[in-house]
Amino acid sequence: MKTKRSFIVLLVALLALLLVLPSCSKKEEESSGGAASSSSQESSVKPRIVIAGHTGNDRTTYQVGMEKFKEEVEKNTNGRYVVEIYPQTLGGDQELMQSLQIGTADFGEVNTTVLASIVPELGIFDLPFIFETREKAYAVFDGEIGDYFRNLLQEASSGLVPVAYWENGFRCFTNDVRPISKPEDMLALKMRSMQSNIHLEAFRLWGADPTPMSLSESITAMQQGVIDGQDNNIDTITANSMWEYQDYFSESWHFYGNKMLLFSQQFWSSLSDEDKEIFINAAFAARDAERAECIARYDKQLQTLADNGMQITYHDEIDIEAFKLRIEPIYDEYIAQYGDEYVNAIRNM
């Protein structure tokens, strides 16, 4: 009897075990399948698109800088972010700045001349002949002075996050009337200028008749003979084949063009601290690549202008002191409004 009872207990235990095992197996499969599904979902997450715009065409040094930015971001985020570069298609500096402010662009470069509409003190970088060499400009922008003015923009709550500066280049005159080596040569010339009170006043003091225009507008105006000339960096002059409608190039270096690298505040606020560090480093890498390309191209581009028939007036053939003498009132006006501390600091470097 005892043996029979023991047998029944054993039989019940075996039946229970048989019922439990399939259930456990099913749970393990579900668990395993769930993990696989989770892994699959993680690997199939689409990368985030980063809209990066610049104001040059795809032959400019700006494109080189943006391609470096793209490379660094995608490499260091393991493809979690993909950078799409939009050369010139997002408009000029003003339009690109507005796109960054409203968040339709994530990263871009904007001329400090345009940013001075938000922080007027940035006009210091537009003062004629404030920089004699690009090395001095780099030292200013990458040091305490550059940080000070970058922070002014950050504190302005403009919807922009400034992180670095790269080169727009020394601006030089082109026209289709005569060579320019002294202020008198600019008398009554109809010249395109950037939308900057300092630039416009400088042209007037040199005797020209300036009109503010975007680059695209100025190209059409020069081709149609509406204006006589313009000023720009040699990279933009070359990239737009200006020898086709401009006969004379003067290596005047009267303004040093500078661009600030900016993130949209909307985009920036969405990043983790770790990703912010990656994007900042990518911007620095882009700055260095773009500047290096400016240096590497300059002499070759000067030769390209000559090879295509432009008559070149070289820097040492220009009466720089005569140009400087004419624009002293511009310095006086800036100093009267904002003081001479940073003007003198730059001049004494």
SULFEN-V433064 format. One record per residue. N is the residue number from 1. RES is the residue in one small letter. SS is DSSP state (alpha for helix, beta for strand, coil for the rest). PSI is psi in whole degrees, 0 to 359 (999 if undefined). Layout:
n:N res:RES ss:SS psi:PSI
n:N res:RES ss:SS psi:PSI
This chain:
n:1 res:m ss:coil psi:317
n:2 res:k ss:alpha psi:321
n:3 res:t ss:alpha psi:321
n:4 res:k ss:alpha psi:320
n:5 res:r ss:alpha psi:318
n:6 res:s ss:alpha psi:322
n:7 res:f ss:alpha psi:320
n:8 res:i ss:alpha psi:318
n:9 res:v ss:alpha psi:316
n:10 res:l ss:alpha psi:319
n:11 res:l ss:alpha psi:317
n:12 res:v ss:alpha psi:319
n:13 res:a ss:alpha psi:318
n:14 res:l ss:alpha psi:319
n:15 res:l ss:alpha psi:319
n:16 res:a ss:alpha psi:319
n:17 res:l ss:alpha psi:319
n:18 res:l ss:alpha psi:325
n:19 res:l ss:alpha psi:324
n:20 res:v ss:alpha psi:320
n:21 res:l ss:alpha psi:313
n:22 res:p ss:alpha psi:323
n:23 res:s ss:alpha psi:316
n:24 res:c ss:alpha psi:317
n:25 res:s ss:alpha psi:319
n:26 res:k ss:alpha psi:319
n:27 res:k ss:alpha psi:319
n:28 res:e ss:alpha psi:319
n:29 res:e ss:alpha psi:317
n:30 res:e ss:alpha psi:318
n:31 res:s ss:alpha psi:314
n:32 res:s ss:alpha psi:317
n:33 res:g ss:alpha psi:322
n:34 res:g ss:alpha psi:319
n:35 res:a ss:alpha psi:318
n:36 res:a ss:alpha psi:319
n:37 res:s ss:alpha psi:318
n:38 res:s ss:alpha psi:317
n:39 res:s ss:alpha psi:319
n:40 res:s ss:alpha psi:318
n:41 res:q ss:alpha psi:320
n:42 res:e ss:alpha psi:319
n:43 res:s ss:alpha psi:340
n:44 res:s ss:coil psi:5
n:45 res:v ss:coil psi:129
n:46 res:k ss:coil psi:140
n:47 res:p ss:coil psi:153
n:48 res:r ss:beta psi:132
n:49 res:i ss:beta psi:133
n:50 res:v ss:beta psi:119
n:51 res:i ss:beta psi:113
n:52 res:a ss:beta psi:121
n:53 res:g ss:beta psi:151
n:54 res:h ss:beta psi:164
n:55 res:t ss:coil psi:359
n:56 res:g ss:coil psi:175
n:57 res:n ss:coil psi:182
n:58 res:d ss:coil psi:8
n:59 res:r ss:coil psi:359
n:60 res:t ss:coil psi:169
n:61 res:t ss:alpha psi:336
n:62 res:y ss:alpha psi:321
n:63 res:q ss:alpha psi:321
n:64 res:v ss:alpha psi:315
n:65 res:g ss:alpha psi:317
n:66 res:m ss:alpha psi:325
n:67 res:e ss:alpha psi:325
n:68 res:k ss:alpha psi:319
n:69 res:f ss:alpha psi:313
n:70 res:k ss:alpha psi:313
n:71 res:e ss:alpha psi:314
n:72 res:e ss:alpha psi:318
n:73 res:v ss:alpha psi:311
n:74 res:e ss:alpha psi:324
n:75 res:k ss:alpha psi:314
n:76 res:n ss:alpha psi:353
n:77 res:t ss:coil psi:9
n:78 res:n ss:coil psi:38
n:79 res:g ss:coil psi:6
n:80 res:r ss:coil psi:335
n:81 res:y ss:beta psi:140
n:82 res:v ss:beta psi:125
n:83 res:v ss:beta psi:125
n:84 res:e ss:beta psi:124
n:85 res:i ss:beta psi:131
n:86 res:y ss:beta psi:94
n:87 res:p ss:beta psi:121
n:88 res:q ss:coil psi:343
n:89 res:t ss:coil psi:344
n:90 res:l ss:coil psi:10
n:91 res:g ss:coil psi:188
n:92 res:g ss:coil psi:192
n:93 res:d ss:alpha psi:317
n:94 res:q ss:alpha psi:314
n:95 res:e ss:alpha psi:320
n:96 res:l ss:alpha psi:320
n:97 res:m ss:alpha psi:316
n:98 res:q ss:alpha psi:323
n:99 res:s ss:alpha psi:321
n:100 res:l ss:alpha psi:321
n:101 res:q ss:alpha psi:323
n:102 res:i ss:alpha psi:355
n:103 res:g ss:coil psi:12
n:104 res:t ss:coil psi:349
n:105 res:a ss:coil psi:150
n:106 res:d ss:coil psi:328
n:107 res:f ss:beta psi:142
n:108 res:g ss:beta psi:180
n:109 res:e ss:beta psi:134
n:110 res:v ss:beta psi:135
n:111 res:n ss:beta psi:136
n:112 res:t ss:alpha psi:338
n:113 res:t ss:alpha psi:318
n:114 res:v ss:alpha psi:322
n:115 res:l ss:alpha psi:341
n:116 res:a ss:coil psi:345
n:117 res:s ss:coil psi:340
n:118 res:i ss:coil psi:315
n:119 res:v ss:coil psi:94
n:120 res:p ss:alpha psi:333
n:121 res:e ss:alpha psi:336
n:122 res:l ss:alpha psi:348
n:123 res:g ss:alpha psi:344
n:124 res:i ss:alpha psi:327
n:125 res:f ss:alpha psi:352
n:126 res:d ss:alpha psi:350
n:127 res:l ss:coil psi:131
n:128 res:p ss:coil psi:135
n:129 res:f ss:coil psi:23
n:130 res:i ss:coil psi:333
n:131 res:f ss:coil psi:132
n:132 res:e ss:coil psi:333
n:133 res:t ss:coil psi:156
n:134 res:r ss:alpha psi:331
n:135 res:e ss:alpha psi:321
n:136 res:k ss:alpha psi:320
n:137 res:a ss:alpha psi:315
n:138 res:y ss:alpha psi:318
n:139 res:a ss:alpha psi:322
n:140 res:v ss:alpha psi:309
n:141 res:f ss:alpha psi:329
n:142 res:d ss:coil psi:2
n:143 res:g ss:coil psi:202
n:144 res:e ss:alpha psi:325
n:145 res:i ss:alpha psi:314
n:146 res:g ss:alpha psi:319
n:147 res:d ss:alpha psi:320
n:148 res:y ss:alpha psi:311
n:149 res:f ss:alpha psi:329
n:150 res:r ss:alpha psi:319
n:151 res:n ss:alpha psi:327
n:152 res:l ss:alpha psi:319
n:153 res:l ss:alpha psi:319
n:154 res:q ss:alpha psi:319
n:155 res:e ss:alpha psi:348
n:156 res:a ss:coil psi:357
n:157 res:s ss:coil psi:52
n:158 res:s ss:coil psi:359
n:159 res:g ss:coil psi:10
n:160 res:l ss:beta psi:145
n:161 res:v ss:beta psi:100
n:162 res:p ss:beta psi:136
n:163 res:v ss:beta psi:335
n:164 res:a ss:beta psi:177
n:165 res:y ss:beta psi:143
n:166 res:w ss:beta psi:181
n:167 res:e ss:beta psi:133
n:168 res:n ss:beta psi:330
n:169 res:g ss:beta psi:165
n:170 res:f ss:beta psi:133
n:171 res:r ss:beta psi:139
n:172 res:c ss:beta psi:154
n:173 res:f ss:beta psi:142
n:174 res:t ss:beta psi:151
n:175 res:n ss:beta psi:172
n:176 res:d ss:coil psi:25
n:177 res:v ss:coil psi:307
n:178 res:r ss:coil psi:162
n:179 res:p ss:coil psi:150
n:180 res:i ss:coil psi:116
n:181 res:s ss:coil psi:351
n:182 res:k ss:coil psi:160
n:183 res:p ss:alpha psi:324
n:184 res:e ss:alpha psi:334
n:185 res:d ss:alpha psi:346
n:186 res:m ss:alpha psi:359
n:187 res:l ss:coil psi:120
n:188 res:a ss:coil psi:6
n:189 res:l ss:coil psi:133
n:190 res:k ss:beta psi:109
n:191 res:m ss:beta psi:136
n:192 res:r ss:beta psi:140
n:193 res:s ss:beta psi:159
n:194 res:m ss:coil psi:162
n:195 res:q ss:coil psi:80
n:196 res:s ss:coil psi:127
n:197 res:n ss:alpha psi:323
n:198 res:i ss:alpha psi:314
n:199 res:h ss:alpha psi:313
n:200 res:l ss:alpha psi:317
n:201 res:e ss:alpha psi:323
n:202 res:a ss:alpha psi:314
n:203 res:f ss:alpha psi:318
n:204 res:r ss:alpha psi:317
n:205 res:l ss:alpha psi:334
n:206 res:w ss:coil psi:357
n:207 res:g ss:coil psi:359
n:208 res:a ss:coil psi:171
n:209 res:d ss:beta psi:93
n:210 res:p ss:beta psi:150
n:211 res:t ss:beta psi:125
n:212 res:p ss:beta psi:131
n:213 res:m ss:coil psi:156
n:214 res:s ss:coil psi:166
n:215 res:l ss:alpha psi:313
n:216 res:s ss:alpha psi:320
n:217 res:e ss:alpha psi:320
n:218 res:s ss:alpha psi:325
n:219 res:i ss:alpha psi:314
n:220 res:t ss:alpha psi:317
n:221 res:a ss:alpha psi:321
n:222 res:m ss:alpha psi:318
n:223 res:q ss:alpha psi:326
n:224 res:q ss:coil psi:358
n:225 res:g ss:coil psi:16
n:226 res:v ss:coil psi:323
n:227 res:i ss:coil psi:161
n:228 res:d ss:coil psi:330
n:229 res:g ss:beta psi:195
n:230 res:q ss:beta psi:179
n:231 res:d ss:beta psi:147
n:232 res:n ss:beta psi:171
n:233 res:n ss:coil psi:158
n:234 res:i ss:alpha psi:332
n:235 res:d ss:alpha psi:316
n:236 res:t ss:alpha psi:321
n:237 res:i ss:alpha psi:316
n:238 res:t ss:alpha psi:314
n:239 res:a ss:alpha psi:334
n:240 res:n ss:coil psi:14
n:241 res:s ss:coil psi:50
n:242 res:m ss:alpha psi:348
n:243 res:w ss:alpha psi:344
n:244 res:e ss:alpha psi:341
n:245 res:y ss:coil psi:9
n:246 res:q ss:coil psi:131
n:247 res:d ss:coil psi:335
n:248 res:y ss:beta psi:137
n:249 res:f ss:beta psi:127
n:250 res:s ss:beta psi:121
n:251 res:e ss:beta psi:66
n:252 res:s ss:beta psi:329
n:253 res:w ss:beta psi:41
n:254 res:h ss:beta psi:329
n:255 res:f ss:beta psi:147
n:256 res:y ss:beta psi:115
n:257 res:g ss:beta psi:133
n:258 res:n ss:beta psi:141
n:259 res:k ss:beta psi:141
n:260 res:m ss:beta psi:133
n:261 res:l ss:beta psi:127
n:262 res:l ss:beta psi:143
n:263 res:f ss:beta psi:151
n:264 res:s ss:beta psi:137
n:265 res:q ss:alpha psi:323
n:266 res:q ss:alpha psi:313
n:267 res:f ss:alpha psi:315
n:268 res:w ss:alpha psi:319
n:269 res:s ss:alpha psi:340
n:270 res:s ss:coil psi:353
n:271 res:l ss:coil psi:149
n:272 res:s ss:coil psi:164
n:273 res:d ss:alpha psi:323
n:274 res:e ss:alpha psi:317
n:275 res:d ss:alpha psi:326
n:276 res:k ss:alpha psi:318
n:277 res:e ss:alpha psi:320
n:278 res:i ss:alpha psi:316
n:279 res:f ss:alpha psi:323
n:280 res:i ss:alpha psi:313
n:281 res:n ss:alpha psi:325
n:282 res:a ss:alpha psi:322
n:283 res:a ss:alpha psi:320
n:284 res:f ss:alpha psi:318
n:285 res:a ss:alpha psi:320
n:286 res:a ss:alpha psi:316
n:287 res:r ss:alpha psi:311
n:288 res:d ss:alpha psi:320
n:289 res:a ss:alpha psi:318
n:290 res:e ss:alpha psi:318
n:291 res:r ss:alpha psi:317
n:292 res:a ss:alpha psi:322
n:293 res:e ss:alpha psi:323
n:294 res:c ss:alpha psi:314
n:295 res:i ss:alpha psi:316
n:296 res:a ss:alpha psi:328
n:297 res:r ss:alpha psi:336
n:298 res:y ss:alpha psi:302
n:299 res:d ss:alpha psi:322
n:300 res:k ss:alpha psi:321
n:301 res:q ss:alpha psi:324
n:302 res:l ss:alpha psi:318
n:303 res:q ss:alpha psi:324
n:304 res:t ss:alpha psi:319
n:305 res:l ss:alpha psi:314
n:306 res:a ss:alpha psi:317
n:307 res:d ss:alpha psi:334
n:308 res:n ss:coil psi:14
n:309 res:g ss:coil psi:1
n:310 res:m ss:coil psi:137
n:311 res:q ss:beta psi:121
n:312 res:i ss:beta psi:130
n:313 res:t ss:beta psi:112
n:314 res:y ss:coil psi:162
n:315 res:h ss:alpha psi:318
n:316 res:d ss:alpha psi:358
n:317 res:e ss:alpha psi:0
n:318 res:i ss:coil psi:138
n:319 res:d ss:coil psi:79
n:320 res:i ss:alpha psi:321
n:321 res:e ss:alpha psi:324
n:322 res:a ss:alpha psi:321
n:323 res:f ss:alpha psi:318
n:324 res:k ss:alpha psi:319
n:325 res:l ss:alpha psi:323
n:326 res:r ss:alpha psi:331
n:327 res:i ss:coil psi:14
n:328 res:e ss:alpha psi:324
n:329 res:p ss:alpha psi:333
n:330 res:i ss:alpha psi:318
n:331 res:y ss:alpha psi:317
n:332 res:d ss:alpha psi:318
n:333 res:e ss:alpha psi:318
n:334 res:y ss:alpha psi:314
n:335 res:i ss:alpha psi:324
n:336 res:a ss:alpha psi:328
n:337 res:q ss:alpha psi:321
n:338 res:y ss:alpha psi:2
n:339 res:g ss:coil psi:171
n:340 res:d ss:coil psi:4
n:341 res:e ss:alpha psi:307
n:342 res:y ss:alpha psi:331
n:343 res:v ss:alpha psi:312
n:344 res:n ss:alpha psi:323
n:345 res:a ss:alpha psi:319
n:346 res:i ss:alpha psi:315
n:347 res:r ss:alpha psi:327
n:348 res:n ss:coil psi:2
n:349 res:m ss:coil psi:999
